[in-house]
Amino acid sequence: MNEYRLLRRMFDAAVDAAQPARAIAGYLPAAPRGRTLVVGAGKASAAMAHALETRWTGALSGLVVTRYGHAVPCNRIEVLEAAHPVPDEAGLTAAHRMLEAVRQLSADDLVIALISGGGSSLMPLPLPGVSLEDKQEVSRALLKCGATIGEINCVRRHLSAIKGGRLAAACFPAQLVTLAISDVPGDNPIDIASGPTVADPTTCADALAVLSKYAIEPPPAIRVTLASAAAESVKPDDPRLARASFHLVATPQMALEAAAEVARAAGVAPIILSDSIEGEARDVGQVMAGIARQVVRHRQPLPPPCVLLSGGETTVTVRGAGRGGRNVEYLLSLAIALQECPNVYAIAADTDGVDGLEDIAGALVAPDSLSRARALGIAPTERLDDNDAHGFFEALGDSVVTGPTLTNVNDFRAVLITAGI
């Protein structure tokens, strides 16, 4: 068995299962009497727009915004690019144009919103009184402190003129159909791109509580805004949502099930542990190492050969100055905790091809990863302490580089155990 090759095939199957061309075909609405306008944001939004265009026979127009380098050429839908994970002016312009476009519609018209992970950063439209620089400052602080994606998006929703259901409210009285690819644990619609087209039950008080929890002192304008009624998002009983529907077209669970099929075909028993694991990446790595050792020593919960599959979104509290991302931090912690346990291999990668700020999806681990690193003069624990897992795995030649995958169903993790003691 070529362990690295099998792990990579499982990851590729997970990504393929979430491709927009495969995902949206069964969810297209009927054409309206009036116009059909497409809007959208996220790392998969351009690929979703292309898939929609090829299947839509009537008139169609609109615009979507995706991450730099993730554009797919479209004929009738304009594709814009902006920055992720920290927003920029290009995203601000795109969000403003999107909001203005949907405000011109009637009850005979249809809006199709194509929403995927990354959309929150890609359409930053601050509420009056809050600047883009204010939002950038808070975004950087939240990304470094270890906040969960739900907590980050709670703050984002209450500082935005387009998220937290505000895009949906602006579409009324037109019909609104949202097609979404989930990148969040639990597939909660309010956390996919901060829920621009769905009702938000959280409050400004919740957003302030997140900032307080992580001791983040925001710019004064943000604190003033969150203390005002103007920052409250669109709530579930809002009548402007009466003609809005929401459909999940691809999820982390679908990706894990596709990977499980690859494992079975190779004679390896898959165990899907969860599609929504959260927590500090290094802590999750230690837990997964404990489960792997249980398989090796006691053949529980299944005898080898087997593979432990999981998804979700871990977090990293940044204390060092290295190059890291949550998937590679998890892997380096896993490798250290395994201490070269024989017959255990692993992959962890982000299904969008970007782990942290690097155009590197993730990495691979083998029983000899630590010894190969030490032979190069690399101290694994020191690299983990410095949040430098990308540097660690690059030195070993074990990084996973895919380029933009044009989809995003969050993190993919697989721990392969080939034999026991």
Buried (B, 14 or more C-beta within 10 A) or exposed (E): EEBBEBBBBBBBBBBBBBBBBBBBEEBBBEEBEBBBBBBBBBBBBBBBBBBBBEEBEEEBEBBBBBBEEBBBEBEBBBBBBBBBBBBBEBBBBBBBBBBEBBEEBEEEBBBBBBBBBBBBBBBBBBBEBBEBEBBBBBBEBBBBBBBBBBBBBBBBBBBBBBBBBBBBBBBBEBBBBBBBBBBBBEBBBBBBBBBBBBBBEBBBEBBBBBBEEBEBEBBEBBEEBBEEEEBBBBBEEBEBBEBBEBBBBBBBBBBBBBBBEBBEEBEBBBBBBBBBBBBBBBEBBBBBBEBBBEBBEEBEEBEBBBBBBBBBBBBBBBEBEBBBBBBBBBBBBBBBBBEEBEBBBBBBBBBBBBBBBBEBBBBBBBBEBBEBBEEEEBEBEEBBEBBBBBBBBBBBEBBBEBEBBBBBBBBBBBBBBBEBE
